[in-house]
Amino acid sequence: MSPVLAGVLQLIALIAALALAYRPLGDYMAAVYSSPKHLRIEKVIYRCIGAHADAQMRWPAYLRAVLVFSAVGVLLLYLLQRVQGGMPLSLGFASISPDQAFNTAASFVANTNWQSYSGEQAMGHVVQTAGLAVQNFVSAATGMAVAIALVRGFARSRTGDLGNFWADLVRGTVRVLVPIAVIGAVVLVACGAIQNFSGIHEVGQFMGGSQQTNGGAVASQEVIKELGTNGGGYFNGNSAHPFENPDAFTNLFEVFLILVIPFALTRTFGKLVGNVKQGYAVLATMGIIWLGFTALMMWTEFAHGGPALEAAGAAMEGKETRFGIGGSSIFSVATTLTSTGAVDSFHSSFTAFGGGIQLLGMMLGEIAPGGVGSGLYGMLVMAIIAVFIAGLMVGRTPEYLGKKIGTRQIKLAACYILITPTLVLGFTAASMVLPDALGSMLNTKALGAGSHGFSEVLYAFTSGANNNGSAFGGLNANTPWYNTTIGLAMLLGRFLPMVFVLALAGSLAEQKPVPETAGTLRTEKPLFAGLLVGTILIITGLTYFPALALGPLAEGLS
């Protein structure tokens, strides 16, 4: 079987699996977030944290709960890393330095999981399981809660109530993430991923000699890092490491975990607003972009343009032979079009245009299908922009799902889409003029401060601000400058957009529904899906094209 055919068959199998899971999972999540009943374990949790789960929250209260919970998470994870050296099961590792501990705490709480350290050489079992893995669950549940709050903004009228954050957080964790993670962990263990608390030991090498390796609760963390679109690896090799991702089947299974909840949430959205066709329109938009990017990535990697790659006969440098070009391309697009950031190959080693596709996927705002929760609310904000543009073209006040899109809604949506580019381009520009920041580019001597070096820095801040977490190799990000600035980019890129999303949800929930008329834009039709795809691509292109031209495009054309 040819590598191209193998890659296409993997893609078909993935689409089939996602299609089978779409309706039952989407309906189940709709039932979870609309149920008036609480499970016994949930009631225990509410008593422990002092939450009144049945109390309705308006958007300022909902936002305060999100920010307080996340701030406490940053503080606790920071402290856990700072005292690691004195804890049991630390594997002899020292406490993490202040700047790196801040960066890591911000990263995992912000659902980014950017890592400026080697996991197997820095973090002990307690930090990995009680710190990082816990945040993998609750940061994902936080994103889902905010998305559901925005959906309620469309579904409710003249109340301003968005539900209860604590109930949404606990339900998303207990009823959705934990059950799927348990099943997924069993699958990974059965396929060869490790799950233990062993210490560091010597392992013989095939060519002689030995190396040190350590075990860990890898399978359980691997499954939630993918399912919750987190991305942080237990090992420095991330999902290219055989302990995390043993073979081609687990590779495709992990891609399935990355995509299944973000896609299924469109069904949940349709059910909660009372019109599943609206969910299908959003799904179609996400699917078109994802399939287009995947096909383009597979084409550019199988074409392996460039003298060195043509001489080698394939673009396999930096890729695992277990997965090949097809599996690596599918994984790469899935992880950069969501906020996952996990890698089964090294993104810096992709062709120049392949690296550009990865960058562009994150620059879209990671909405196709995007992160768990964040992909849905990001796409709904873009839908509001699209109906506004359509309204301008016909001279009519725009409406979406029966709610008028007025000045306040457009201002909030505009602020949402401007936050991330401001962080990405601002921090990248500052890094390119500061000598210490330029000194972190390990390719400086070989390429100068050229296109690939620029792409490394641009990728780092694009990944951080979009809460992705993957990186181009070749940039030493474990410095005070990058640890601090990328940490700030992750926190601001995660929580400032949530401010505008929840304010938008509150403004929509206060409105009275507008009756549909002959002039109402039919947002469940293919025409609107096409308009939405065009709006996303045009806004992203106008924002980032100059930066892409200086980086991957210049490198690919040189």
Secondary structure, DSSP 8 states (H G I E B T S, - for coil): --HHHHHHHHHHHHHHHHHHHHHHHHHHHHHHHH-S---HHHHHHHHHHT--TT---BHHHHHHHHHHHHHHHHHHHHHHHHTGGGSTT-TT-----HHHHHHHHHHHHTT----SS-HHHH--HHIIIIIIIHHHHHHHHHHHHHHHHHHHHHH--SS-B---HHHHHHHIIIIIIHHHHHHHHHHHHHTT-------EEEEE-TTSSEEEEE--SHHHHHHHHHHTT----SSTTGGGSTTT--SHHHHHHHHHHHHHHHHHHHHHHHHHTT-HHHHHHHHHHHHHHHHHHHHHHHHHHHHT-SHHHHHHTS--TTB-TTTHHHHHHHHHHHHHHTT----SB-GGGS-HHHHHHHHHHHHTTSTTTTSTTHHHHHHHHHHHHHHHHHHHHHTS--EETTEE--HHHHHHHHHHHHHHHHHHHHHHHHHTT-HHHHTTBTTHHHH-S-HHHHHHHHHHHHHHHTT-----TTB---SHHHHHHHHHHHHHHHHHHHHHHHHHHHHHHTS------TTS--TTSHHHHHHHHHHHHHHHHHHHHHHHIIIIIHHHH-
